[in-house]
């Protein structure tokens, strides 16, 4: 699905919401061992990929936005999943993501690896 920020803002405005886009906080999820917030030096969190990434410079900003009702023109691609995804090991992906966030924020004492 692809849509513009303008469409999200228009939907929020029509509903009377005061905010269309925001950065998630620790209050947006219950506590669980794989979550960590962003260091204060970063403007928002970074989404953790569920596959190995070759270039950590591509950390994508993690944002929440007001609900948008999808339209046919929002469909960017359709496909069929015929093969299960490659298995991944969440602990190592999360620990690697922590290092990437530390590097991006220049906060090398931020967070703690999962043993």
C-alpha positions as CSV (number, residue, x, y, z in Angstrom):
1,X,0.0,0.0,0.0
2,X,1.2,3.5,-0.8
3,X,-0.4,6.7,0.2
4,X,0.7,10.3,0.9
5,X,1.1,12.1,4.2
6,X,-1.3,14.6,2.9
7,X,-4.0,11.9,2.7
8,X,-3.3,10.9,6.3
9,X,-3.5,14.6,7.4
10,X,-6.8,15.1,5.6
11,X,-8.3,12.0,7.3
12,X,-7.1,13.2,10.7
13,X,-8.4,16.7,10.1
14,X,-11.8,15.4,8.9
15,X,-12.1,13.4,12.1
16,X,-11.1,16.3,14.2
17,X,-7.9,14.7,15.5
18,X,-5.2,17.1,16.8
19,X,-2.3,15.0,15.4
20,X,-2.0,13.0,12.2
21,X,1.6,11.6,12.6
22,X,3.6,10.9,15.8
23,X,6.6,8.9,17.0
24,X,5.7,5.8,19.0
25,X,6.6,5.7,22.7
26,X,6.9,3.0,25.3
27,X,3.2,3.5,26.1
28,X,2.3,2.2,22.6
29,X,3.2,-1.3,23.5
30,X,3.2,-3.5,26.5
31,X,6.6,-4.4,28.1
32,X,8.4,-7.3,26.3
33,X,12.1,-8.2,26.3
34,X,12.8,-7.4,22.6
35,X,11.6,-3.8,22.7
36,X,13.7,-0.8,23.4
37,X,12.9,2.9,22.9
38,X,15.1,5.2,20.8
39,X,17.9,7.2,22.4
40,X,17.1,10.8,23.1
41,X,19.6,11.9,20.4
42,X,17.4,10.4,17.7
43,X,14.2,12.2,16.7
44,X,12.2,9.0,16.6
45,X,12.7,5.2,16.8
46,X,14.0,3.0,14.0
47,X,12.0,0.0,12.8
48,X,13.8,-3.3,13.2
49,X,13.9,-5.4,10.1
50,X,13.1,-9.1,10.4
51,X,15.9,-10.1,8.1
52,X,19.6,-9.6,7.9
53,X,20.5,-6.1,6.6
54,X,23.8,-5.5,4.8
55,X,23.7,-1.7,5.2
56,X,22.8,-0.2,8.6
57,X,22.7,3.3,7.1
58,X,19.2,2.4,5.9
59,X,17.5,2.6,9.3
60,X,13.9,3.5,8.6
61,X,12.1,5.9,10.9
62,X,9.3,4.4,12.9
63,X,6.1,6.4,12.9
64,X,2.5,6.0,13.8
65,X,-0.2,7.7,11.9
66,X,-4.0,8.3,12.0
67,X,-6.1,5.5,10.5
68,X,-6.6,5.8,6.7
69,X,-9.3,4.0,4.8
70,X,-7.6,2.3,1.9
71,X,-8.7,3.0,-1.6
72,X,-8.0,1.0,-4.8
73,X,-5.4,3.6,-5.9
74,X,-3.4,2.9,-2.7
75,X,-2.5,-0.6,-3.9
76,X,1.1,-0.6,-5.1
77,X,1.6,-4.3,-5.6
78,X,-0.2,-7.6,-5.2
79,X,1.5,-11.0,-5.1
80,X,1.0,-14.4,-3.7
81,X,3.3,-16.0,-1.1
82,X,4.0,-19.5,-2.2
83,X,7.1,-20.3,-0.2
84,X,7.4,-19.7,3.6
85,X,9.8,-16.9,4.5
86,X,13.3,-17.8,5.6
87,X,13.5,-18.5,9.4
88,X,15.2,-15.8,11.5
89,X,16.6,-15.7,14.9
90,X,14.9,-12.8,16.7
91,X,17.6,-12.4,19.4
92,X,20.5,-11.9,17.0
93,X,18.4,-9.5,14.8
94,X,17.4,-7.5,17.8
95,X,21.0,-7.4,19.1
96,X,22.3,-6.3,15.7
97,X,19.6,-3.6,15.6
98,X,20.7,-2.3,19.0
99,X,24.2,-1.8,17.7
100,X,22.9,0.0,14.6
101,X,20.8,2.3,16.8
102,X,23.9,2.9,19.0
103,X,25.9,3.9,15.9
104,X,23.2,6.1,14.4
105,X,22.8,8.0,17.7
106,X,26.4,8.0,18.8
107,X,25.2,6.6,22.1
108,X,27.4,3.5,22.6
109,X,26.2,2.9,26.2
110,X,22.5,2.9,25.2
111,X,20.5,-0.3,25.7
112,X,21.5,-3.8,26.6
113,X,21.9,-6.9,24.4
114,X,19.8,-10.0,25.0
115,X,22.1,-12.7,26.4
